[in-house]
Amino acid sequence: MTTPEKTDYHVHYFVDGCVDDEMTPAAIAREAERLGLEEICVLKHYSHELPNGEAAWVHWKRIAPAQFERFLDEMRPFRSASGGPVTVLAGVETELLDETGEVNIPEAQAAQLDALILSVHWLPRMAAAQADPALVPGGLGGSPPEAVSEWRAAVAKCGAAVLVEGMVAGYVNAMGRNTKVKVLAHMYDGLKPLRDYGVPVDELDDNVLLPLMEPLMRACAEGGVLWELMAEPVQRPAVLARANELGVRFTATADAHFLRPDGWASLCDHHKAEEYIASLGLTRGRMGRDA
């Protein structure tokens, strides 16, 4: 049986512009074996749409269908291999789009994959407040002042708790609608996407915040969907502790874009995320339901 400490489900594929040319399936598999990993998921970025309706927005690009087909073709021999030292799965990193649980890949394409790794690269559409595409996530720096002022007014009107509820609903609905969602990526304490848009979530006390987050925790635990952590410390560790109590399982990743150790996100740094999970006393999991 694959041990959770020897898995990494967030390893990027070289065709994406943010990923080093060395990240071919064969090279990834060799490095994973050298590191002692037993199961990995190689990812293609897949964005069917972007907030501005164009082919590119901030750091993201709309999927090129030919690249997706190339990815599937190149991954096929690795996915079909059996008995080797490393199990290689194929997936995409895609986005949660709204609080109804729509994700940024059509069902026909998702069906061809082993897993969807679900991220929040920009704020999902919510009934309470919808972020203008002019807003740049990551603290809103570089966003037009008028758009920032309007957004802050909208956030103040509805309140941080309502937006936490909207985010949680989006995740829960996405897991309910999409059986291929196996990992929630870049999760930290679950609040980073809201912080990136200036939502004052850290003004909420734990006794308010944790009950708001519990539906997400229970959905992950019941569905066997993994909560991904990197080596970066989270701001609200009480969220992770409560998730662990409710049966959430955690998975470590280096979010590898490089194989060589001098890259800013190298597969060889996987152990750092494992060490962080261990330091918090969290229970690891592997893809699929654990026995």
N, C-alpha and C positions, 0 to 999 in steps of 0.2 A: 504494500500500500504506500502511496506517495505520502511523505511526511510534510505537514504544512510549512515547516521551517525551511524546506528546500524547494519552494515554488516562488515564481515571480510572474505575475499575470499582466505586466505592463512593460513590454519591451518593444520599442518602436522599429519600424521597417524603413529601409534606406530611401525609398522613392520619395517620401515626404521631405519637403525642403528644409525642415528643422532638424533633420536626422542625418548623421554622418554616413558617407558612402560605404563605410565598412560594415554597416548593419544589414548584411544579407542574411537570409535564413540559414545558410550553411555556416557562416561565421558565427552567428548568434548561437546556434546549436553547439558548436565546438567550445565556445567560451562558457556556455552554461554547464557543459560537462566538466570543464576544467574547474569551475567554481563549486562543483558538487550539487548543482541544482538538479532536481528530478523532473520538474514539470514547469513549462513556461508557456506564455501566450504572446505571440508576436502580433503586433497591432498596426493596422493602417488607419490613419485619420480619415474619418468619413463625416462630412457635413453636407447634407442634402440641400440645406438653405442657410443663409446668413442673415443677421439682423437687418442689414441695409438692403436686402434683396439683390445684391450684386454678386459678382464672382469672387470678390475679396473684401475682407473687413478686418481692420486692425492686424492681428497676427494670423488670421485664419483664411482658408481658401475653400471654395466650393469643390466638392469631389469631381475629379476627372474620371468618367466611367472606365476609360481604357486603363487607368492606373489600378482601379479596383480589380479588373479582370486579370491584369498582370500579377497582382498580389495573390489572387486565388490560384492562378496557374503555378506560380513559384512556390507557394506553400503546399500544394497538393502532395508531392512526394514525401514531405516531412510529416504531414498529418496522417498519411496512410502507413508510415513506417511503424513497426511494432517490435517490442523486445529490446529496443535500444536503451542506452543509459538515460536519455532525456525524452520525455513526452512533449511534443511540440503541438500546440493548439494555435488556431488562427482566429483573430478577432478584430474588431475595430474599436477605436476610442471615438465616441460620438457624444452628442449633447442632449441634455434634458431641455425640452423647448417650452413646456408650459405646465401649469399645475394639474392639467388633465392627464399628464403622463405621456404626452407625445414625445417621441425621440427622433433624432435627426438622421434616420436612415429608413428607407422603405422596407416593408416586411419581406418582400421578395429577396432583397439583398441580405437582410439579416438572417434569413433562413439558410443561407449558404455558409454561415460561420459557426464556430464553436461557441463564441461568446460576444456579447456587447459589454464593453467597459464604459460605464456611463459617467460623464463629466458634466460640470457646470462651467463652461468657458465664458458664458455671459448669462445675465440674469434671466431666468425663464419668465414667460408672460404670465402675469397673475391678474386676477380680477381687481385686487385692491390697488395695485400700482404697476404700471408697465414702463420699463426703462426705455428711454429714447435711444435709438441706435447711435446718436451722436455722443452718448456717454461712453467713455473708455474705461473698462474695468481695471482694477488694480489701484484704487484710491481716487479715481476720477481725474487724475492729472492729465492734462492735454485735452480735456473735454471743454466744449464751449461754455462760458460762464452762465449764459442764459439757460442752457439745458440743465446745468448743475443746480441752479437756483430753483427751477421748476421741479426737478426731481426731489430735492431736499424738502420742498414744501409738501409734495405728495407723500413722502415718507413720514414727515411730521404729522400729517393729517391722519394716516391710517395706523401708524405706530409700528415699532419693531416687531412686536409679538405677532401681529397679523401677517407680516412678511415671513417670519419663521414658519408660521402655520402653512402659508402658501408653498414655501420650499418643501416642507415635509410632505404635503399632499402630492406635490409633483413627483417626488421620489417614490412614494408609496404607490401611486397610480401607475407609474412607469413599470415598477416591478410586477404589478398585477396584470398589466397589459402585454408585457414582453417577457416571455420565458427565457429568452436568450440573455437578458440582463443578469450577469453573474457577479460583477464587481462594481462598487461605487468608488470612482477614482478621485484622487486628490481630496479625500474627505477631511483630513485634519479633525477638527471637532464638529464638522458639519456646518460651520458658520462662515467659513472664509468667503464664499461667493457673495454673501450679504455684506460682509465687511468691505469687500472690493468695490461695492457700490455705495459705501458710506452709510450703511444702515447701522444704527447704534445698538447692535445686539448685546454688547457687553455692559449695557446699562440694565439688562435684565438679570435679576438675582437667580441663583440656581433653582430656588424653589418655584420660580416662574418658568424658567427656561427648560428644565428637565422634563416636566410634564408635556410641554409643547413638542419636544423631540421624541418622546416615547413611542408614538405611532410608527415613526421611521425605524426605531430600534427593533420593535416587535416584528415589523414586516421583514427586516433583514434576517432576524433570527428564524422566523417561521419559513421563509423562502430559501434559506441557505445562501443569501446574497452577502458577499464579503465586503467588509469595510476596509478600504485601503489606507495604509499609512506609509509615509516616507520617514526619513530620519529627522525631519524638522519638528521641533516641539510645538504642541498645540497650545492655544491660549486658555481653553476651558477643559482641562483634563477630567473634570467631574462628569462631562458628557460621555467620555470614553468609559469611565468607570461604571456609570449606570448602564451603558450599552452592553458592557461585558456581563453585568449582573443579569440582564435580560436575555442573554444567550447569543449576542452578536459575536461573530468570529471575524478576526482581523487578518489581513494579509499584507506582507511587506513588499515594497518595490523601491528600486532606484530610479524609476521612470527613465529607463536607459535610452539615451539617444546616441551613445558612444560605447565602444568596447574598450578603448584605451583609457588608462587611468587619468590622463590629463584632461579628459572631457568634462564638461560641467554637469553631466548626468550620465555616469558610466555604470555599466552592468556590474563591474567589479565592486561597486559600493553597496551592493544589495545587503551585505551583512550589517551595515550601519542602521538600516531600517529595522532589521531583525533585532538588533540590540536595543533600539528604542522601544519596540513593542514589549520586549522582555522587561525593560526597566519599569514599565507601567503595570506589569503583571497581567497583561491581557492575553486572552486565549486565541491562538492562531487557528485558521481554518484553511481548507483547500477547496478548489472549485468543485461544485456539486455538494450534495448533502453529506456531511461527515457521519460516520458510523457512531 
